[in-house]
Amino acid sequence: MAKVTFLGLGVMGYPMAGHLQKAGHEVTVYNRTTAKAEAWAKEHGGAFAATPKEAAAGADFVMSCVGNDDDLRMVCLGEDGAFSGMSKGSIFVDHTTVSAKVSKELYAIAQEQEIAFIDAPISGGQAGAENGVLSIMCGGDQNAYDAAAPVMAVYSKICRLIGENGAGQMTKMCNQIAIAGLVQGLSEALHFAEKAGLDGRSVVEVISQGAAGSWQMANRYETMLDDEFEHGFAVDWMRKDLGICLSTADETGASLPVTALVDQFYKDVQNMGGARWDTSSLFKRLRKLG
């Protein structure tokens, strides 16, 4: 068992930190909204701190799951940042989906301070976090990964070191690129079924057992047909992620025409008032178009 800090108690971080405490680790949490950290400590029996630095003091591992590049820099750097409270030889594991650029920046700073940094973005959504079955894709040094893997195993079904620093974030971009196309394809299939006068549930029951089957189909088709989108991974966050994908594609020379198109469809959903709707709301956009 280890002394673990968790920074960021959103829909993903809150249950992930809970799994760590339940597994027997000594967990201290930090959240920008202190009331949420207090609530977590009351529910799970761990501790909370007022700043990332205080939370990270004496920790073997510091996990983070915040919003974006700027949020990550804020919890890591500066007088009250976690890096200033971490001991030499400790390991920082970032579960946020951010740019590979900021991961490399923080990796270099961490090395100067003789601490390790692993970029470890996650996939599986809120349900995956709550059930402890996330997929984790990592970039960093082998020794640091080997030390951190047993801790991450508490809330994952698969965890892999893909390559050097930044490889985890690059892999998460692949994940989001694949999801964007899948959700649009599923939305179009359900839209087509409706226009053809078919029962959407019967259609999915059949096609989900063949080559068209996917996680998105299995877990989202019912809520899509029922026009329920107040759950899941928010459109705002997906657009943030796709923005990272498209920017990185410009740097690497990758061609992402479908991803660029779906990103604009998500912009339409935002303009419909769906910034916080689940990403499956691409179907609602098609229904609106008629």
C-alpha positions in Angstrom: 0.0 0.0 0.0 1.2 3.5 -0.9 0.7 7.1 0.1 -1.3 8.5 -2.8 -2.5 12.0 -3.7 -5.3 12.6 -6.2 -5.8 16.1 -7.7 -9.1 16.8 -9.4 -12.4 15.3 -8.3 -14.6 15.6 -11.4 -16.9 12.8 -12.7 -13.8 10.7 -13.3 -11.4 11.7 -10.5 -13.9 11.4 -7.7 -14.6 7.6 -8.1 -11.0 6.9 -9.1 -9.7 8.3 -5.9 -12.4 6.4 -4.1 -11.1 3.1 -5.6 -7.6 3.9 -4.3 -8.9 4.5 -0.8 -11.0 1.4 -0.8 -8.0 -0.7 -2.0 -6.1 0.3 1.2 -3.9 3.1 -0.1 -3.6 6.2 2.1 -5.2 8.9 -0.1 -5.2 12.7 0.2 -7.3 14.6 -2.3 -7.3 18.2 -3.6 -10.0 19.9 -5.7 -10.3 23.5 -6.8 -13.7 23.6 -5.1 -12.8 22.6 -1.5 -16.3 21.6 -0.6 -16.1 18.7 -3.0 -12.8 17.5 -1.5 -14.4 17.7 2.0 -17.4 15.7 0.7 -15.0 13.1 -0.8 -13.1 12.7 2.5 -16.3 12.4 4.4 -17.6 9.7 2.1 -14.4 7.7 1.7 -12.5 8.3 4.9 -9.4 9.8 3.3 -7.9 13.3 3.8 -8.1 16.5 1.8 -5.7 19.5 1.5 -6.1 23.1 0.6 -3.5 23.2 -2.1 -1.8 20.7 -4.5 1.5 21.3 -2.7 0.0 20.3 0.7 -1.8 17.3 -0.8 1.4 16.1 -2.5 3.7 16.4 0.5 5.2 13.0 1.3 3.2 11.1 -1.3 4.7 8.2 -3.2 2.4 8.8 -6.1 0.5 11.9 -7.2 -2.4 11.3 -9.6 -4.2 14.1 -11.5 -7.3 14.3 -13.6 -8.2 17.9 -14.3 -9.6 19.8 -17.3 -7.0 21.0 -19.8 -3.4 22.1 -20.4 -3.7 25.2 -18.2 -5.4 23.4 -15.4 -2.6 20.8 -15.4 0.1 23.4 -15.3 -1.8 25.1 -12.4 -1.8 22.0 -10.2 1.7 21.1 -11.0 3.7 24.3 -11.0 4.2 27.4 -9.0 4.5 28.0 -5.2 1.4 26.0 -4.4 1.9 23.4 -7.2 2.3 19.7 -6.5 5.8 19.6 -7.9 7.0 21.9 -5.1 5.6 19.5 -2.5 6.8 16.2 -4.0 9.8 14.3 -2.7 12.7 13.1 -4.9 11.9 9.7 -6.4 8.1 10.2 -6.2 6.0 9.7 -9.3 3.4 12.0 -10.9 0.8 10.3 -13.0 -1.4 12.5 -15.2 -4.8 11.1 -16.3 -6.0 14.3 -18.0 -6.4 14.4 -21.7 -4.0 17.2 -22.7 -1.6 18.0 -25.5 1.6 16.0 -25.8 3.4 19.3 -25.7 2.4 20.1 -22.1 3.2 16.5 -21.1 6.7 16.9 -22.5 7.1 20.2 -20.8 6.1 18.9 -17.4 8.2 15.7 -17.9 11.3 17.9 -18.4 10.6 20.0 -15.3 9.9 16.9 -13.3 13.3 15.3 -14.3 15.1 18.5 -13.2 13.5 18.0 -9.8 14.3 14.3 -9.7 10.7 13.2 -9.8 9.1 11.0 -12.5 6.2 12.0 -14.8 3.9 9.7 -16.7 1.3 10.9 -19.1 -1.6 8.4 -18.6 -4.9 9.5 -20.2 -7.9 7.4 -19.7 -10.8 6.0 -21.7 -14.1 4.4 -20.5 -16.2 7.4 -19.4 -17.9 8.0 -16.1 -19.2 4.4 -15.9 -15.7 3.1 -16.5 -14.3 5.2 -13.7 -17.1 4.3 -11.3 -16.7 0.6 -12.0 -12.9 0.6 -12.0 -12.6 -0.6 -15.6 -10.8 2.2 -17.4 -8.4 1.8 -20.3 -5.1 3.6 -19.6 -2.6 4.5 -22.2 0.8 5.6 -20.9 3.9 7.4 -22.0 7.1 7.7 -19.9 10.0 5.8 -18.5 9.7 2.0 -17.9 10.9 2.1 -14.3 8.4 4.7 -13.3 5.6 2.9 -15.2 6.4 -0.4 -13.5 6.2 1.3 -10.1 2.9 3.0 -10.9 1.1 0.2 -12.7 -0.1 -1.7 -9.6 -1.6 1.5 -8.3 -3.4 2.3 -11.6 -4.6 -1.3 -11.7 -7.1 -0.4 -8.9 -9.3 1.5 -11.4 -8.4 -0.1 -14.8 -9.1 -3.1 -16.9 -6.1 -2.5 -19.1 -3.0 -0.3 -18.6 -0.2 -0.2 -21.1 3.1 1.7 -21.6 2.9 2.7 -25.2 6.2 4.4 -25.5 8.3 7.4 -24.3 6.9 10.5 -22.8 3.9 11.9 -24.8 3.0 8.5 -26.3 0.1 8.2 -23.9 -1.4 11.5 -25.1 -0.9 10.6 -28.7 -2.7 7.3 -28.2 -5.6 9.1 -26.5 -5.8 11.2 -29.7 -6.2 8.0 -31.7 -9.0 7.0 -29.3 -10.9 10.3 -29.8 -10.4 10.3 -33.5 -11.9 6.8 -33.7 -14.8 7.7 -31.4 -15.7 10.8 -33.4 -16.3 8.8 -36.6 -18.0 5.9 -34.7 -20.6 8.2 -33.1 -21.4 10.0 -36.3 -21.8 6.7 -38.1 -24.1 5.3 -35.4 -26.1 8.6 -35.4 -26.5 8.4 -39.2 -27.5 4.7 -39.0 -30.2 5.4 -36.4 -31.4 8.5 -38.3 -31.6 6.5 -41.5 -33.6 3.7 -39.7 -36.1 6.3 -38.4 -36.5 7.9 -41.9 -37.1 4.4 -43.4 -39.8 3.7 -40.9 -37.8 1.0 -39.1 -37.8 0.2 -35.4 -34.4 1.5 -34.2 -34.2 -1.0 -31.3 -34.8 -4.0 -33.6 -32.3 -2.7 -36.1 -29.6 -2.4 -33.4 -30.4 -5.8 -31.9 -29.5 -7.4 -35.2 -26.6 -5.2 -36.5 -24.9 -5.0 -33.1 -24.1 -8.7 -33.4 -22.2 -8.3 -36.6 -19.4 -6.2 -37.9 -21.2 -2.9 -37.1 -21.1 -3.6 -33.3 -19.2 -1.2 -31.0 -19.1 0.1 -27.5 -20.9 3.2 -28.6 -23.7 1.1 -30.1 -24.1 -1.2 -27.1 -24.0 1.6 -24.5 -25.6 4.6 -26.2 -28.3 3.6 -28.7 -31.1 3.4 -26.2 -30.5 6.8 -24.7 -30.1 8.2 -28.3 -33.4 6.9 -29.4 -35.0 8.1 -26.2 -33.6 11.6 -26.8 -31.6 11.5 -23.5 -28.3 13.3 -23.5 -27.9 14.8 -20.0 -25.1 12.3 -19.1 -21.8 11.0 -20.2 -18.9 12.7 -21.8 -19.7 16.4 -22.6 -19.5 17.8 -26.1 -17.4 20.7 -24.7 -14.7 18.3 -23.6 -14.9 16.3 -26.9 -14.3 19.5 -28.8 -11.4 20.3 -26.6 -9.9 16.9 -27.3 -10.6 17.0 -31.1 -9.0 20.5 -31.1 -5.8 18.8 -29.8 -6.1 16.1 -32.4 -6.5 18.5 -35.3 -3.7 20.8 -34.1 -1.3 17.8 -33.6 -2.3 16.5 -37.1 -1.2 19.8 -38.6 2.2 19.3 -36.9 2.6 15.7 -37.9 1.2 15.9 -41.4 -1.7 13.5 -40.6 -4.9 13.9 -42.7 -8.1 13.9 -40.5 -10.9 14.9 -42.8 -13.7 13.0 -41.0 -12.5 14.2 -37.6 -12.5 17.8 -38.8 -16.0 17.4 -40.2 -17.4 15.8 -37.0 -15.7 18.5 -34.9 -17.9 21.1 -36.8 -21.0 18.9 -36.2 -20.2 19.1 -32.5 -20.0 22.9 -32.9 -23.5 22.7 -34.2 -24.6 20.8 -31.1 -23.0 23.5 -28.9 -25.0 26.1 -30.8 -28.1 24.1 -30.1 -27.4 24.5 -26.4 -25.8 21.1 -26.0 -22.4 22.0 -24.7 -22.9 19.7 -21.7 -24.8 16.9 -23.6 -23.2 13.5 -24.1 -21.2 13.1 -27.3 -23.9 10.8 -28.7 -26.0 14.0 -29.2 -24.8 14.1 -32.8 -28.0 12.1 -33.3 -30.1 14.9 -31.9 -28.4 17.2 -34.5 -29.6 15.0 -37.3 -33.1 14.8 -35.9 -33.2 18.6 -35.9 -32.1 18.8 -39.5 -35.0 16.5 -40.3 
